[in-house]
Amino acid sequence: MDRRKELGDAGEAVAAQYLSSLGMEILDRNWRCRGVGELDLVARDGDWLVVCEVKTRSGTAFGDPLESVTAAKHTRLRRLAAAWLGEHDVRPAGVRIDLIGVLHRTGQKPVLRHVRAVGQ
């Protein structure tokens, strides 16, 4: 397996466990929409649907993991959230986009940063 994919999968697992520990229900992982992209995690937080983008890095030489989420990516996440809702029988009170950055250095416990409701 590609080292980057392995790192990304590990970060998503840490993020899913973290969201679950907050009481969120994970509804979907790595959901794909042809021609638009992929949602890393979809969760329910009470009556809200949470679309969560997870960025994982093994170091900060190229910046903080969350610095790689651009305005274009944010727009794509909104389109993906709408597509996900169109395919699932879920009627949330609202939709929120969260970001989770995971710094996963070899031999160390992952460090996680969670930013709620970006761009809202």
N, C-alpha and C positions, 0 to 999 in steps of 0.2 A: 504494500500500500504506500502511496505517496506520503512523505513526511508531513507536508502541509495539510493534506486531508486528515491524516491521523491527528494532528494538532487541533484542527478545526472540530473534528468529532469529539475530542476530549473536552474542548472548551464548551461545546454545546451540551455535553453530558453534565458538566459542572453547573452550567446556567440552568438547565432543566431541574436539577436537584435543588438549586438555590430557590427558584421560583416556587417549587413544590413546598419547600420549607416555609415560605411566606403564606402558604395556604392556597396558592393558585393551582388550578387543575390544568395539566398539560393536555390540550386537545389534539395537537398535531405537531409532528417534527419533520423538517425537511420536505414540506409540501411544495410541489412544483406546479407551475402554470406555464404551459407551453407558450413561448414567445414573450413572456413577461419576466419570469425568474423564479426564485425560490424563497419561501419563508422558513427561517431557521426554526422558530418556535411559535406556536399559537397557544394561548392559554386563556383561561377564564379567571378573572379576578372579581369575585362577586357577580354583579350584573354586567360587567364590562368584558369585552373581548380585548386581549392584549396580543399584539403582533410584536414579536421580539427579534431584533437583529442581534446576532452574537458575533463579535469579532475577537479572535484569539491570536495572540502573538507570543513568541518565546523570549522576547526582549524588547527594549525600547529604542534600539538603534534607528528604527524608522518611525519613531513616535509612538504615542499612546495608541492602543488598539482602536479606540473610538474615533480617533482623528481621521480614519479612513472612510467614515460614513459621510458621503457627500450629499448635497441638495438633490442631485439626480437620484441617488439611492433612496432618499426619503420619499421622493415622488413615486418611485417604483414600489416601495413598501405600501403606500396608500392604494395604488392600483391592485397590488397583490391581495391586500386585505379585502377589497371589494370583490375580487374574484373568488377568494376563499369563502366569503359570506354567500356568494351566489351559488356555490356548490354544496353548502352545508345548511342544515335546518337549525340554525342558531339565530336568535333574535336578541342581540345584546342591547343594553341601554345606551352604549356608546362603544367606540373603538379607540384604543390608545396604542401608540407606537412607543415601545421602550427599546433602549439599547443596553446591551451588556458587553463590557469589555473584560476579557480574561487575559491576564498575564500569567503564562504557564512556563516558568523556567524549569529546566531539567533539575530534578532532585529537590525541588521546593514545592511547597503547597501553593496551588493556584491563588492568585489575587484577583478578586472580582470587583468591578465597578458597575453599578446599575443606575442608569439615567431614565427616569420615568417621563412619559408624555412629552417626547421631543417634538418641537415644531407645532405645539398646540397653544 
